[in-house]
């Protein structure tokens, strides 16, 4: 049980740091999809709160699965990811407003989420490719 609490605390403490990176991605996604740019503080808070809630959803899913003696499989992780995506979309819609038209709507919020997710996935893929490259060259 202590390990689970340590894992949760580490995730909750890491989210504000990673939101500093996610905020500009959210601003870029908003600019690409909605043709406006929110302030960094709004983008940071939207990224922070939505990520904290997504982490809480994943933690609760792991706790429920662990309580019945199971681990989350690929299907369960996909469902948790989808629940996190829905929550992320709702929070982006609630916190980011177009200066001319008001609320951006769920469709644009989801497209912003997809842009942000795609940027993070590209960075992770680039890191993996660099790791494989350095490993094959004998640096790691």
C-alpha positions in Angstrom: 0.0 0.0 0.0 2.9 2.4 0.8 4.3 1.8 -2.7 0.9 2.8 -4.3 0.8 6.0 -2.2 4.4 6.8 -3.1 3.6 6.3 -6.8 0.5 8.6 -6.5 2.5 11.3 -4.7 5.3 11.2 -7.2 2.8 11.6 -10.1 0.9 14.4 -8.3 4.2 16.2 -7.7 5.5 15.7 -11.3 2.3 17.0 -12.9 3.0 20.7 -12.2 6.5 20.4 -13.8 5.2 18.5 -16.8 2.4 21.1 -17.2 5.1 23.7 -17.8 5.9 21.7 -20.9 2.2 20.9 -21.7 1.1 24.5 -21.4 2.9 25.7 -24.6 1.7 22.6 -26.4 -1.8 23.5 -25.4 -1.3 27.0 -26.6 0.1 25.7 -29.9 -2.9 23.3 -30.3 -5.3 26.2 -29.6 -3.6 28.3 -32.1 -3.6 25.6 -34.8 -7.3 24.6 -34.2 -9.0 27.7 -32.9 -6.8 30.4 -34.6 -6.3 32.2 -31.2 -3.7 31.9 -28.5 -4.7 31.8 -24.8 -2.4 33.2 -22.2 0.2 30.9 -20.7 -1.4 31.0 -17.3 -4.7 29.8 -18.6 -3.1 27.1 -20.7 -0.9 26.0 -17.7 -3.9 25.8 -15.4 -6.0 23.9 -17.9 -3.1 21.4 -18.5 -2.5 21.1 -14.7 -6.1 20.4 -13.6 -6.9 18.1 -16.5 -3.7 16.1 -16.0 -4.3 15.9 -12.2 -7.8 14.6 -12.8 -6.6 12.1 -15.5 -4.0 10.8 -13.0 -6.7 10.4 -10.4 -8.8 8.4 -12.8 -5.9 6.1 -13.6 -5.1 5.8 -9.9 -8.6 4.8 -9.0 -8.8 2.3 -11.8 -5.6 0.7 -10.6 -6.9 0.7 -7.0 -10.2 -1.0 -8.0 -8.4 -3.6 -10.1 -5.9 -4.2 -7.3 -8.7 -4.6 -4.8 -10.1 -7.5 -6.7 -6.7 -9.0 -7.3 -6.3 -8.1 -10.9 -4.0 -5.9 -12.9 -5.0 -3.6 -15.7 -4.6 -5.1 -19.1 -4.3 -3.4 -22.5 -8.1 -3.0 -22.9 -8.5 -1.5 -19.4 -5.6 0.9 -20.0 -7.3 2.0 -23.3 -10.5 2.6 -21.4 -8.7 4.6 -18.8 -6.9 6.6 -21.5 -10.3 7.3 -23.2 -11.8 8.4 -19.9 -8.8 10.7 -19.3 -9.2 12.1 -22.9 -12.9 12.9 -22.2 -12.0 14.6 -18.9 -9.2 16.5 -20.6 -11.5 17.7 -23.3 -14.2 18.8 -20.9 -11.7 20.8 -18.8 -10.1 22.4 -21.9 -13.6 23.4 -23.0 -14.4 24.9 -19.6 -11.2 26.8 -19.1 -10.2 28.1 -22.6 -12.5 30.6 -24.3 -12.2 32.2 -27.7 -11.8 36.0 -27.2 -14.3 36.7 -30.0 -16.8 33.8 -29.7 -16.7 32.6 -26.1 -16.6 28.8 -25.3 -14.7 26.8 -27.9 -16.9 23.7 -27.7 -16.1 20.0 -27.2 -15.2 19.4 -30.8 -12.4 22.0 -30.9 -11.4 21.1 -27.4 -10.9 17.4 -28.5 -9.0 18.5 -31.6 -6.7 20.6 -29.3 -6.2 17.5 -27.1 -5.3 15.4 -30.1 -2.8 18.0 -31.3 -1.2 18.1 -27.8 -1.2 14.3 -27.6 0.3 14.0 -31.0 3.1 16.4 -30.1 3.9 14.5 -26.9 3.8 11.2 -28.8 6.3 12.6 -31.4 8.6 13.8 -28.7 8.5 10.4 -27.0 9.1 8.6 -30.3 12.1 10.9 -31.0 13.5 10.1 -27.6 13.0 6.4 -28.2 14.7 6.6 -31.6 17.6 8.6 -30.1 18.0 6.0 -27.3 18.0 3.1 -29.9 20.5 5.0 -32.0 22.8 5.7 -29.1 22.5 2.2 -27.8 23.5 0.7 -31.2 26.4 3.1 -31.4 27.6 1.9 -28.0 27.0 5.1 -26.0 24.4 3.7 -23.7 
